[in-house]
């Protein structure tokens, strides 16, 4: 099983480039970073993780800029979004950013996506939370057209453009893996329609049941297996053993957005655990 790390990169945490180098030196497979363009001060949308929103949500760096910096400073480490809020992004611009990062990293990008939870944040981007998953579907399909076709066009209810040219194309063929995040009742429909993997959050339930349902539906459709990456796995040998038995491909362990003198010793401890599952 592959072991990666995720962290909210902020201006007060260990520099994300230093983090990337440290992860590669210690043998980790990947680094994932989340995305929030901003946090509305209204705080009407409850944070799914509890009552108090952690401070790092307000300080998160742009994921594509951060990961591009990491990619240029490493040679083997995979870099991923966990998750990219596609519902808050222009699909034509995002398609170019994804393809550019995949090119500059030599095909080391993993495109984790999701619909998000902060309704006010979406609204500031002109997105209606009630239709965000329909919007996400069309944006992903439109981006796939741009990555895989010399001349691409897309016509939907939310995304509509006539034939266009867009380069670069991704290094990975047909495109970087689209890892669909989420634990809700409709997530497996999205994974099966336009995803290349499922990335559930370990703390939000339905992982074991979801994997069983996913395998059943994949078998019914006569498809090959769909890989699963666990976001926020507990850094415990027994927990990781359980995920191995379940057939999980990747586990992502949390690292706090803290200074280097706190993060690097933690990475040493996590690397000892990860080595048992490499």
PyMOL commands that set and color helices and strands:
alter all, ss='L'
color gray80, all
select helices_A, chain A and resi 16-25+55-58+63-73+86-88+91-104+119-124+129-148+187-194+202-204+207-220+237-246+260-275
alter helices_A, ss='H'
color red, helices_A
select strands_A, chain A and resi 2-6+30-33+78-85+109-114+152-155+160-164+178-181+197-199+227-231+250-254
alter strands_A, ss='S'
color yellow, strands_A
deselect
rebuild
show_as cartoon
